[in-house]
Amino acid sequence: MLKEKFNDLGFGSKTGYQKTRLMNQDGTFTVERRGLNPMDTFSMYHYLIEVDLWQFLMVMLVGYVVMNVAFALSYVAIGVEHIGLINNNNFVENFIESFFFSTQTFTTVGYGRLNPQGFAANLISSIESFAGLLAFALATGLLYGRFARPKSNIIYSKNALIAPYAPTGKAFMFRMANRLKHTLIDTQAQINLAYFEIGNTQTRKFTPLTLERDKITLLPTMWTIVHPIDAESPLYNKSEKDLEEMDVEFLVMMRAYDEVFSQTVHSRFSFKYHDIIWGAKFVQAVDYSDVHHPFMELNKLGDYEKVDMQ
């Protein structure tokens, strides 16, 4: 009799039968948050730390432009003669000159051609200088936080395989590697299988899979993570059609110590039943050069070839 292993991953078991991912392949979850004001579930700090670099720079640029436009309109409103310009009653020219004066004040550059004159202009420029100092301090902190935040930089094969495996006949396996040159230490792998039992579409179950090895000391090349499909495996005697009916999803969680950041880093990935290639094996991607130095071809991380499972 198989011993059932239950592992609560926080998704809950009482869910309807829907063939959808619990986790995206970039490690983010598919859970939606509803019932609250959208702003109650939004954090600007987390957004700016996690968003892509080009989006972060665009947000900074838009914020910079908007603030300077607001101050430029303020200078136009009180009269551009108060910042040393001749008022020719041309709004566009006055606004453009005021905008560039605002950028100089905002960044505390102050070229000297224009300067505030009178109480109103000096008050606005003082407020703008203070706002500029705060804005650049905030932007610098966010930029540092983005670069200083530990990242795993672990990459995975696009597909997992059901491949021949001598001890048990076949095994579930996939490959992973460190994208960067530095070494990850004490790399650990954990795979949880999410599935519905055949004939029961009300309860989702989570079972941790036993791995050939779940930890390696160093990760200088690739690591093929293998789950032997033996009599104790929940995949035992299951066909490709069975896995689809069970809506199987393999939730991969990696943990390693990054010697550069001197911190533990984490990575998540997901394989659905349709991401699995049956009857295949990975091609060799680690070899030796002419000077007998090992090298690996990361572009072949997920390459495989079909084989006979008999």
Secondary structure, 3 states (H helix, E strand, C coil): CCCCCCCCCCCCCECCCCCCCCECCCCCECCCCCCCCHHHHCCHHHHHHHCCHHHHHHHHHHHHHHHHHHHHHHHHHHCHHHHCCCCCCCHHHHHHHHHHHHHHHHCCCCCCCCCCCCHHHHHHHHHHHHHHHHHHHHHHHHHHHHHHCCCCCEEECCCEEEEEECCCEEEEEEEEEECCCCCEEEEEEEEEEEEECCCCCCEEEEEECCCCCCEEEECCCEEEEEEECCCCCCCCCCCHHHHHHCCCEEEEEEEEEECCCCEEEEEEEEEEHHHEEECEEECCCEEECCCCCEEECHHHCCCEEECCCC
